[in-house]
Amino acid sequence: STPAESPAARDPRLAESQFLRAARGEPVTHTPVWFMRQAGRSLPEYLAIREGVGMLEACMDPALVVEITLQPVRRYGVDAAIFFSDIVLPLKAVGVDLDIVPGVGPVVASPVQTLADVEAIPELEPDHVGFITQAVRGLVAELGGTPLIGFAGAPFTVASYLVEGGPSKEHARTKAMMFGAPEVWEALMAKIARISAAYLEVQVSAGASAVQLFDSWAGALTPGDYERLVRPHSAMVLERAGALGVPRIHFGVGTANLLDQMGEAGADVVGVDWRTPLERAIPLVGERAVQGNLDPTLVFAPTEVMTARAAEVIEAGRVARGHVFNLGHGVIPSTNPDQLARLTEFVQGYPLA
Ligand code: CP3
């Protein structure tokens, strides 16, 4: 595929985007900030618009996707929008029988066990996700100078939902396949990698200015297993995304042991969860930017406690190649949006000079 037009060609204001500048390791006037799961149940306007509408239904309705994605941008004035969707949407789009169950997460009707099960999953064609193209185009038109982050699930994290059939703590079935049926594992990981890469290509072609690959559950792996059995597949996705000319963020939870490898997989920005201080993360990621990593529960502390901790994160991030402020994982649904508004204002107003 050909590289997408550069973000600045889409909208000249994107050239000034502090988020894109930080992601590329360029100097910034303020530390850019956005929040994983910034759209969602913490917002009353989200709860209102989702009334009686299923999660998958919402994700497949371009007008709803545009509106829900814009809600936190309007409310907080964050430096980036993240496309409202879910990591299992491309699987749903190719025909995998799954649902997103409220309070539970993705549930797959017939978990993947055999090579035949893997081969039965179709490849993703742009025609499967016309609603995504439409939503991204609509969004980019509305967002103007605010960049849109497209995203996909990394092969390991998506495989876990496909093999377990739902959310899992131990990922025991997934690892049983990884250790016990290597040819099924390789085929599954390669299939998901192609689907995730194609999904990112659709989003960037339609106007997304950056991508984030979510390997949320990679922290369950040892460095050795990550290296042999997982990283090559994530690297394939990141390589195809890199060919599109947009910055690539690579994020996982509990990945203190894997940050160097997740960077080397082909990230421009390594997402750090809140358990790992940036002081420890930055030397591991070398000449890459970092994203993170305020503990998401700090929004429940008094505002001045929250902002004092945010200042520590900003100060720690100053020695990185670039720093994008975020929480160390998604916004907790019971978060008071007013706290995130104050946090955004604090980070954007924090003097870097
Ligand atoms: O604002 C954003 O960050 C964009 C939207 C987004 C969602 N899911 C919306 C969503 C993104 C980027 C995701 C990615 C995602 N989905 C990940 C990786 C990010 C992470 O949190 O580590 C994972 C592991 C999933 C799988 C998934 N989908 C989970 C664990 C859940 C939560 C289950 C629950 O109800 O607590 C979902 C459902 C989901 N995805 C919701 C939202 C807003 C909640 C559904 C609802 O509002 O009804």
Boltz pocket constraint, residues with backbone or C-beta under 6 A from the ligand:
constraints:
  - pocket:
      binder: B
      contacts: [[A, 35], [A, 36], [A, 37], [A, 38], [A, 39], [A, 40], [A, 41], [A, 55], [A, 82], [A, 83], [A, 84], [A, 85], [A, 86], [A, 87], [A, 88], [A, 100], [A, 101], [A, 102], [A, 103], [A, 104], [A, 105], [A, 106], [A, 151], [A, 157], [A, 214], [A, 216], [A, 330]]
      max_distance: 6.0
